[in-house]
Amino acid sequence: MKWHITNEHDGMMIRDFLRNYLHFSRRILISVKTEGKILVNGNPVSVREHLQVGDVLEVQFPKEEIAGFMHPEAIDISIVYEDDALLIVNKPANMATIPSLHHPGGTVANGLLHHYREAELPYTVHVVTRLDRDTSGLVLIAKHRYSHSLLAKLQKSGKIKRKYKAVVEGKLAAKQGTIRAPIGRKEGSIIERTVTETGKDAITHYSVLKASELHSYIDIDLETGRTHQIRVHFSHIGHPLAGDDLYGGSTKVISRQALHCYYISFEHPFTRERVEVETEVPEDMQRLIEQMEK
């Protein structure tokens, strides 16, 4: 990557420019110094050199290493946005985001590694926003360590906005509402979460789009991002997600939790432009919504 130095940064030490202006993390700066290259006007320099107006600063990042448990697979991955720094995937239900012991292949990561290889992109997969295997919708992926570090900061500060649509069991009492209940790990389980006084603060806003006596189709806006937050909160108020048998939902009308991340927006870490992507709910949820209308 290259940057042209203007009056604003005339005389600044390269280390300070990288840390304070470009927001290089300590780890990335060390990796660039030890395994990559830092050049000014084509000449190798140390981070203690000072910049001058008109200089061209170039950083060559170390080669991305692919983890041993990930390998490319020719999987049809729906990429709805892509540029040099990041991409957004519309993940189907029943597909894991990254490989695990129980799902070593057929994941979003496996498919993206194949995409990178076909496009001759020297990257590995850096997941910024992850979805449960049975949740469908938009997943944000950083292409390299630098963009990942910047997007992770946005995520941590709540500046990556995600919205969901879901079908829950029963008819909600109010058309709009907010669920405020702390969430923590359920005792004796490494997977389940529960509402507990010792948990982390969790806030979920919702509005009802359609309703029948048996189900409610809702729009969800998260103020916090706890693991399983939507599933736990609606189960907690007596309206588990349809299909979510882990938290009390029935699988009679849909075989997985009826939850879809349909919207994501954030400020691009490099261009500073607004990235905004929206998708339709998948067919299995759409059929359930149509049944509600009948």
FENUR-V528505 format. One record per backbone hydrogen bond with DSSP energy under -0.5 kcal/mol. NH is the residue of the N-H (numbers start at 1). CO is the residue of the C=O. If there is no record, write none. Layout:
nh = (NH & NH)
co = (CO & CO)
This chain:
nh = (3 & 5 & 5 & 9 & 10 & 11 & 12 & 14 & 15 & 17 & 18 & 19 & 20 & 21 & 21 & 22 & 24 & 29 & 30 & 31 & 32 & 33 & 34 & 35 & 36 & 36 & 37 & 39 & 40 & 41 & 43 & 45 & 49 & 51 & 54 & 55 & 57 & 57 & 58 & 58 & 59 & 60 & 61 & 64 & 70 & 73 & 75 & 77 & 79 & 80 & 80 & 81 & 83 & 87 & 88 & 89 & 90 & 91 & 91 & 94 & 95 & 95 & 100 & 108 & 109 & 111 & 112 & 113 & 114 & 115 & 116 & 117 & 118 & 119 & 120 & 121 & 122 & 123 & 124 & 126 & 126 & 127 & 128 & 129 & 135 & 136 & 137 & 138 & 139 & 141 & 142 & 143 & 144 & 148 & 149 & 150 & 151 & 152 & 153 & 154 & 155 & 156 & 157 & 158 & 159 & 160 & 161 & 161 & 163 & 164 & 165 & 166 & 167 & 168 & 169 & 170 & 172 & 177 & 179 & 180 & 181 & 181 & 183 & 184 & 186 & 189 & 194 & 196 & 196 & 199 & 200 & 204 & 205 & 206 & 207 & 208 & 209 & 210 & 212 & 216 & 217 & 218 & 218 & 219 & 220 & 221 & 222 & 223 & 224 & 229 & 232 & 233 & 234 & 235 & 236 & 237 & 238 & 239 & 242 & 243 & 244 & 245 & 247 & 248 & 249 & 258 & 259 & 260 & 261 & 262 & 262 & 263 & 264 & 265 & 266 & 268 & 268 & 272 & 275 & 276 & 277 & 279 & 286 & 287 & 288 & 289 & 290 & 291 & 292 & 293 & 294)
co = (57 & 3 & 55 & 6 & 7 & 51 & 9 & 49 & 47 & 13 & 14 & 15 & 16 & 16 & 17 & 17 & 18 & 25 & 26 & 27 & 28 & 29 & 30 & 31 & 31 & 32 & 60 & 58 & 43 & 56 & 40 & 38 & 46 & 12 & 5 & 52 & 3 & 55 & 39 & 56 & 1 & 37 & 59 & 122 & 67 & 110 & 73 & 75 & 77 & 78 & 88 & 88 & 86 & 141 & 81 & 139 & 78 & 89 & 137 & 133 & 92 & 133 & 103 & 96 & 97 & 107 & 108 & 109 & 110 & 111 & 112 & 113 & 114 & 115 & 117 & 116 & 120 & 121 & 143 & 124 & 142 & 125 & 140 & 140 & 132 & 259 & 91 & 261 & 89 & 87 & 126 & 85 & 85 & 144 & 145 & 146 & 147 & 148 & 149 & 150 & 151 & 152 & 153 & 155 & 154 & 154 & 159 & 265 & 263 & 220 & 260 & 218 & 258 & 216 & 240 & 214 & 170 & 206 & 204 & 178 & 179 & 202 & 200 & 194 & 192 & 186 & 184 & 182 & 194 & 196 & 183 & 179 & 221 & 177 & 219 & 175 & 217 & 217 & 215 & 168 & 210 & 166 & 216 & 207 & 164 & 205 & 162 & 203 & 203 & 226 & 228 & 229 & 230 & 231 & 232 & 233 & 235 & 234 & 167 & 250 & 241 & 243 & 244 & 245 & 244 & 242 & 257 & 165 & 136 & 163 & 260 & 163 & 277 & 161 & 275 & 266 & 273 & 268 & 266 & 274 & 264 & 262 & 282 & 283 & 284 & 285 & 286 & 287 & 288 & 289 & 290)
